[in-house]
Amino acid sequence: WLWGFSYSNWFNNYGAVYKVNMHSGKLVHIASFSGDKNGLHGRGPGKLAYDGHGFMWGVSLADFDRSKGCLFKIDVSTDQLTVVKEFQHTTPESSFRPMGDIYADRKGSLWFAGVIDGDFSKGRSALIKLNSLTGMIEGRYQQPGYSEIASPVGDADGLLWGTSNRGIPSRRGCIFTFNPATEKFTTVMNFTGNGSQANS
């Protein structure tokens, strides 16, 4: 099966989670995000990540009502979707605004990018690390000067790669790596706004 989280439908919902059979093309609707109508807050689109333990994980983005998005998982054997955490700014562990897709690394951890306290203006972006067995947040990692970090992806060496809307020192954005073992960020390339290093 292929899994996905569709873009918002502004008329009656905020996107739907679905799966498609690769051989037959059959599409199965899992759940629609309709806010207070069914308790599924936030909106699509997004990619889902498999944790190796029978669950697909995803995050919904902030909608234009009260929700700042949520963390959810789906039991692949039953198609049951469960909301693990609502991001509502009510506790330190829920004070994030997700900014993109979730990524599962080879060691069983889940990662996504978020803005702490939902504050875009102060640029307090972070990489968020989750335990794939419990859904608990295990770490929040920030680099001064980085803002609006995009969804991370991993490489064969275990590094996470991403982009930031601002970088150091150009302030025009950058490509960076993050080493989970050392918890260190490294700026790989700054966007300068000209030549081969165009603006982000």
C-alpha positions in Angstrom: 0.0 0.0 0.0 0.9 3.6 -0.6 -0.1 6.1 2.1 -0.8 9.8 1.8 -2.3 12.9 3.4 -4.1 15.1 0.9 -4.2 18.8 0.5 -6.9 20.8 2.3 -10.3 21.0 0.9 -11.3 24.4 2.1 -15.0 23.9 1.5 -15.7 21.1 4.0 -12.5 19.7 5.5 -8.8 20.1 5.8 -7.5 17.1 3.9 -7.8 13.4 4.2 -5.5 10.4 5.0 -5.8 7.6 2.5 -4.0 4.5 1.2 -3.8 3.2 -2.4 -3.2 -0.5 -3.4 -0.2 -0.5 -5.7 -1.5 -3.4 -7.8 -5.2 -2.8 -8.1 -5.3 1.0 -7.7 -8.0 0.7 -5.0 -8.2 3.8 -2.8 -9.2 3.5 0.8 -10.2 6.5 2.8 -8.9 6.4 6.4 -10.0 9.7 7.9 -10.8 13.3 7.0 -9.6 16.3 9.1 -12.6 18.4 9.9 -11.6 20.2 13.1 -14.3 20.2 15.8 -16.7 18.2 13.6 -14.8 15.0 14.3 -12.0 16.0 16.6 -9.2 15.8 14.0 -7.6 19.2 14.0 -5.0 20.7 11.7 -4.8 20.2 7.9 -2.8 18.5 5.1 -0.9 17.9 3.0 1.9 15.7 4.3 3.9 12.5 4.0 3.5 9.6 6.5 6.3 7.6 8.0 6.4 3.9 8.9 8.0 3.1 12.3 8.7 -0.6 11.8 6.3 -1.5 14.6 3.0 -1.6 12.7 2.2 2.2 12.7 2.2 5.0 10.1 2.9 8.4 11.7 2.1 11.9 10.5 1.6 15.5 11.6 -1.1 17.9 10.6 -0.3 21.5 10.0 -1.9 24.5 11.6 -5.3 25.5 10.3 -6.8 28.9 10.4 -9.0 28.3 13.5 -7.7 27.4 17.0 -5.6 24.4 16.1 -1.8 24.4 15.7 -1.9 20.9 14.3 -1.5 17.4 15.8 0.6 14.3 15.9 -1.2 11.1 14.8 -0.6 7.4 14.1 -2.4 4.8 12.1 -2.5 1.0 12.9 -1.8 -0.5 9.5 -3.6 -3.7 10.4 -6.9 -2.0 11.3 -6.6 1.4 9.6 -7.5 3.0 13.0 -6.2 6.6 13.3 -5.3 7.8 16.8 -4.4 11.4 17.8 -1.3 11.1 20.0 -0.8 14.8 20.7 -2.5 18.1 20.0 -0.4 21.2 19.6 -2.3 23.8 21.4 0.4 25.8 23.3 -1.0 24.8 26.6 2.0 22.9 27.9 5.8 22.9 27.1 5.4 19.5 25.3 2.6 20.7 23.1 3.9 24.2 22.3 4.9 23.6 18.7 3.5 24.4 15.3 4.5 21.6 12.9 6.1 22.7 9.6 6.0 19.8 7.2 6.4 16.1 7.0 7.5 13.5 9.6 10.6 11.4 9.0 11.5 8.0 10.5 15.2 7.3 10.9 16.9 3.9 11.0 17.1 3.9 14.8 13.4 4.1 15.5 13.1 7.8 16.1 10.7 10.2 14.4 11.6 13.7 13.4 9.8 16.8 12.2 10.4 20.5 12.0 8.4 22.9 14.1 8.2 26.4 15.4 8.4 26.7 19.2 5.3 28.4 20.6 4.1 28.9 17.0 6.1 32.1 16.9 7.3 32.7 13.3 8.3 36.3 13.9 11.1 35.3 16.4 12.2 32.4 14.2 12.4 29.9 17.0 12.5 26.8 14.8 13.5 23.4 16.0 14.0 19.8 15.0 11.7 17.7 17.1 12.6 14.2 18.0 9.9 11.6 19.0 10.0 8.1 20.4 8.2 5.9 17.8 7.0 3.5 20.5 5.5 6.0 22.8 5.0 9.2 20.8 6.8 11.1 23.5 9.0 14.1 22.6 12.6 13.2 23.4 14.4 16.3 22.2 14.1 19.8 20.8 17.2 21.0 18.8 17.8 24.6 17.8 20.5 26.5 16.0 20.6 30.3 16.6 19.9 32.1 13.3 17.9 29.3 11.7 14.2 30.0 11.2 11.4 28.2 9.4 13.2 24.9 9.1 11.9 22.6 6.4 11.1 18.9 6.8 14.3 16.9 7.5 15.4 13.9 5.5 18.2 11.4 6.4 21.2 9.9 4.6 23.1 6.6 4.8 25.5 8.1 7.4 22.6 8.9 9.8 22.7 12.7 9.3 19.6 14.7 8.9 19.5 17.3 6.1 17.3 20.3 5.9 16.9 23.9 4.8 16.3 27.0 6.7 14.6 30.2 5.6 17.5 32.1 7.2 21.1 31.1 7.7 24.4 32.2 9.1 25.8 34.7 8.2 23.9 35.5 5.0 20.4 35.6 6.5 19.0 34.4 3.1 18.6 30.8 4.0 20.9 27.8 4.1 21.3 24.0 3.7 22.3 22.3 6.9 23.0 18.9 8.4 22.2 17.8 11.9 24.0 14.9 13.6 21.7 13.1 16.1 24.7 11.5 17.8 26.5 14.8 18.6 23.4 17.0 18.6 25.3 19.4 16.4 24.1 21.5 13.4 26.4 22.2 10.5 25.8 24.8 7.8 26.6 23.2 4.5 25.8 26.2 2.2 24.4 29.6 2.6 22.2 31.1 0.0 23.6 34.5 -1.1 21.0 35.8 -3.5 23.2 35.7 -6.6 25.2 33.3 -8.8 25.0 29.6 -8.1 23.9 30.2 -4.5 20.6 31.9 -5.2 18.3 33.2 -2.6 16.1 30.7 -0.8 
